[in-house]
Each structure stands twice: as structure tokens, then as C-alpha cells.
């Protein structure tokens, strides 16, 4: 009987590590390119945030989904992320109960927000010291990139992925500029796709 060489297992492990490293490097390269494009577009996108807010409300109306008293979590815009303030204003006008994504250590928690609540900006996002919303009906999160299959490319920290795994029955909406759409997002087992992606130009859903 012939036995495999003693180092065969270690070779397979090394190949897997190299493959994952290459995959991760490719993902980071795409991320850097898209962030650069987003920053440029963001500077001249005065109407985009209002258009995205309009498309968000259109999505709910098209699907006969009443947002009155619904628990909707949304992000507070940082850097070149598409501005959500017009969307927050529209959601409040239609009676939604708003919570903000609060980045705390290595997780995101969704905390109730009202216009006078204090927000602290940190390196990872924002922090808000209010009551946590345990089961949001809708989560709206930022994107660095997306594709036709509604795969989401985030910052790479895994904060939203950890959170979205917990809420499988929650409607997951991604917010992005139209220029952030690419042919294919490289995905891994832990990545969560969106149910809907809203841009200033279109509504993408399954």
C-alpha cells in the first residue's frame, strides 16, 4: 500500500491560505478603487441624497409596505457615504421609528434616535447612548460596492455582516451611488447580500 507523503496536509493548508490571501487582496483592491470613485462623485452629488430618499419611499410604496410605526435602522453618513439625512427626514414624516447604527467595540447595535439626541463620531462610525432596538424591521446600511446579485462590499471590518446574520427576517437595504455598481463583487461565506439596493438613479431588488 502506498501512503501519501507526510507533508501533503501542510501543502494543502498552505495552498488554502495563499488562495484566501489572494482573494482578500483582490477584494481590498476593488475596495480602494471604489472608495476613490465614490469620493470624487460625492463632491458633485448635490441632488443624489434627495433622489435616493425619493427612491427609498417609492420602494416602500410600490410594495405596499407601510412604514408607520415600523422600526427602521439607518446609518449616520460619514465621509463620502451617500447622505442619509433627507431619507431620515422622509422616514420620520411617514411615521417611522428611527434608530441609528452605533458602532461599539467590534459590533453594531441599533439605538433609538430622535432629532435632539447627541451623536459622537468615532473612527468606525458613530456612537449614541440611547435604548437599543433588538429587532429592527428594516436595516439600511452603507455600501462601498454592489453588483446585480445585490452582493454588498463593505469596509472590510465585518461589523454589518455580524449584525445582519442576526436578523434574517429583517428587510436589508443598501444605500449607494450608481457609480458604485460593478460587474461582480467577490463574496465569502460570511457575506450577506441585500434584499434591495437604492441609488440616486434606480431601485434594485430581488
N, C-alpha and C positions, 0 to 999 in steps of 0.2 A: 504493500500500500504506500502511495506517495503522499506526503504531508506538505501543506503549503509552507513557504518559508516563514520563519519566526517573526519577521518584521512586516508581514503583509498587512496586519491590522493597523500598525502605526502608519504605513504608507497611505491607507485609505483615510485615516483620520487627518493626516497632513493635507491630502487632496481636498477633503471636505472643507478644511479651514481655509485653504487657498481659494477655493471656489466661493465661499461666503465672503472672504475679504474682497475679492474682485467684484462680487455683486454689490457689496456695500460701497466700494469706491465708485462704481458706476452710478449708484443712487445718489451719492454725495455730489458727483459731478453734475448730474441733472439738476439737483437742488440748487447748486451755486449758480448755474446758468439761468434758472427760472427766477431766483431771487433778484438777480441783476436786471432781468427783463421787467420784473414787477416794479422795482424801484424807479426805473425810467418811466414806465407807464403811469405810475402813481402820481408823479409830478404834474401830469397834464390830464388828470382824470376827474375834473371838477364835477361833472354830472353823473359819473359812474355809480357813486354811492346811492344817489336818489333813484337811479334806474334799477339798481339791484333791489332796493326797498320795494319799488313798484312790482318787480317780478316776484318777490317773495310773497306779497299779498295776493298777487294773481294766482300763484301756485295753490295757496290755501283755498281761494275762491273756486278755481277750476275743479278742485277735488271735493268741494262742498264740506270743507273742514273748518268748522267754527273754532276760532282761536280765543273766544271769550272765556275767561277763567282758566284757560289752559296754561300749564307750567312750561314756559319756553325759556330755555337757557341759550344765551348768546355770548359771544366774546366781546371784550372791550378792545377797540383797534389799537395796535401797537405798530410803530414803524410804517412800512408800506402795505400792511394788510388793508384790504378793502374796508372802508369806513362803514361801521355798523350803526352809527348814531341815527341816521334817518330811518333805518329799519327798526331800531328800538322805539323811536317816536311813533312810528306807524303801528307797531305791535301794541304799545300802550293805548293808543287811540281806539283800537279794536277790542280792548279789554283783556289782553293777555297779562299773565302774571310773570314778570321778568325775573330771571336770575342770571348772574354773570359767572363765567368760568374763572374760578380763583385757583391759581397755581400755588400749591402748598407742598413744599419739600419735593417729593417725586410723584405727586398725584394731582389731579384736578378735582376740585369739589365745586358744585354748583350752589351758589349762595344768593338768597333773595336780594334784589336791588330795587331801590326807589331813588328818584332823582336827587335827593339831598344826601344820600349815603356816601361816606368817604371811601375813595378808592386809592390804594397805594400801588404804584407801578414798580415792578422789580425786574430782574434780568430775564425772567422766564415768562412774564406776562403781568398780571395784576393780582393783588390780594385784597379781599374785602371781608370784614369781620361782622358777618350777619348770619342768620339762621341758614343751615344747609337744606337744600331741596333734595330729598332722597330719590324721587322717581320723576324726573322731568318728562313731559310728554313729547317735547321736541328739543333737539340739541343742534345748534347752529355753530359750526366751527370753521376756522380759517384754513386755507389751503396754500401750499406753495405750487402744487401742480395737480392736474387731474387728466383722465382720459375718457373715452366714450363708454367704457365699462363702469364709470363712476368710481374708479380707484382713486384714492387720495394720497398725495405725497405731502407729509407734514415736515416739521422742523428736524425730526430725527431723534427726538428725545423719548418718544413713545408715550407721552403724557395723555394725549387724547385716545390713543389705541387702548390703553389700560382702562380708561373711563368708558369708552364705547363698548368694550367687551361686557361690561356690567349691565348695559341697558339694551338688550337685544330687541325689545319690543318698542323702543323709542324711535321716533322718526329722526333720521340723521341727515342734516342738510349741510352741505359745504358751500362756502362763500368764496368766490374768486373772480379775478378779472378774466375776460375772454382770452387774453394773450397767454394765460397760464395753462391752457389746454395743449396737450401733446399727444402723439400717436399712441404711446403705451407707457404706463407707469410700471416700473419694476416692483413687484409685490412679494412679500414674505408671508409666512403662515400667520403671524400675529397682526397683520394689517387688516383694517376694517374698511370696506367700501361704503360709500354714501348711498342713501336712498334717493337723494336729489342733490343736484348742484345748481346753484344760482349764480349767474354772472350779470353784468350790466346789459348784455345783449340777449341772453337766452335762458331757458329753463331746461335742464337735462334731468330726466328721471327714467326709472326702470319700467 
